[in-house]
Amino acid sequence: MKATVKSFIEHAMIALYPRTDALPGIEDAGISEFLDRYREESTLLMWLGLIAGAFAFIASPILTVHWPLPSFLLPARVLDEHAHRVTSSQLYLLRQAIFLIKLAAGLCWGAHPAVRAHFAMAPYAPDPGTWRAS
């Protein structure tokens, strides 16, 4: 996978699922390995949707926080505000593109043992690797 595309997706996911005092962020949940596996096991349309969502996230600060910069150049405080506002945008297509990122990121983040423990859930058993989309 192209490192640049993957880093753009990671950037958007980290901004949408940040680390807090109580919970690990997605950067603590093995996002890089998850994205490699997601690309391998998902359909082309799902992968393209994730890429489109990442580019929508990167390009939309002008609409959300009124800064004419890509999201990866925003200061941390402004990036956090952008991540908050973009998920509730009045622009339906933008909101749906961001949902694609949050859906995939949630699969990774929600499976992390520390996150599951915080919500009093048992960790998942290891993936048996028996199902593939292709």
N, C-alpha and C positions, 0 to 999 in steps of 0.2 A: 504494500500500500504506500502511496506517496506520503512522505513524512509531513509535507506541508498541509495537505488536506486533513490528515489525522491530527496534527497540532491545532488546526482551526476548530475541529470538532471538540477536542479536549478543552480548548480555551472556553468555548461556549458552555460545555458541561460543567466545568469547574466554577464558572461564574454563576450558573443556575443552582448548583449544589455545593455551596461553600462550606468550609470547615467552621464549626462553632465551638463554644466551650463545652457543650453537652454532646455533640455528635461529630463523628469524623466527616470530612468532606469527600466528594467523589475522588479527589486526587489521592486519598488514602485507601481507596477501594480497588486498586489495580485497574484503573481505567484503560491504560495502554493495552494490556493483555486482553481486556474485555473487548475493546474495539477491533483488535485483530480477529478475535473469535467471532464477533458480530458480523464483520465483513465476510468472513468465510462461511458462516451458517445462514445468513439472511439472504433474501432475494435481492436482485439488482435494484428493483424499484424501492425497496426499503432503504438500501444503502444510499441511493441517489436522493431520497427524501431527507436523510440525515445530513448529507452534504449541503443540500439546499437550505435546510434549517440553520446550519452553522453559518453559511454565508448571509442569510437573512439577519441572524443575530449580530454578525460583525458589521453589517452595513447599516443597521437601523438606529444607531445612537442619535442621528440627526432628527429622527421622528420621536424619540422617547425623552432624551435629556437635552436635546437641541445643541449638541456638540457635533461639528462637522468632521469627526474623526472615526476611523474604524474602532470597534470596541477594544481591540487589543492595545490601543494607544491611550485609553482612558485611565485616569487615576483610579485607584481602588474604590474610593468612595463613590465616584460617578459610575463606575462599572457596576457596582452593587445596585445603585438606583436604576440603571439601565436594565439590569436583569429583572428587577422587580416590575418595572413599568412595561417591558416588552411582553411579559406573560399575560397582561391584561389590556393589551392594545385594542383600540376600537377597530383596527384593520384586521378583518377576519383572517385573511390569507397569511398575514404576518403571525398572528396568534397561533394558527394551525401549524405553521412551519416550526415555530418554537416548541409546540407540543411534541413534534416528532423527536426533537432533541431530548426533551424532558422524559418522554416515554422510554427511549433507549437508556438514558442515564439512570432512570429509576430502576431499571432491571439490574444494573450493575450495583448501584448504591444500596438498594434494598436487600441485596443478597449478601452484603458484607456482614461478617459475624458480629462486629461491634455495634452496628446499626440494629441488627436483629436482637441482640442482647439488651440494648437500650429499651426496646419495646417488648421485652420479656418473651421473645420468640427463640426457639431453638435454632441453631445454625443449620443450614442446608447440608444434606449429605453430599459427598463429592459427585460431580457430574459423571454419569456413566458413559457419556459420549455415544449414545446409541441412536440419536436422531439427527438427521441433517436435512436441510431444505433442498439440496441439489441431488 
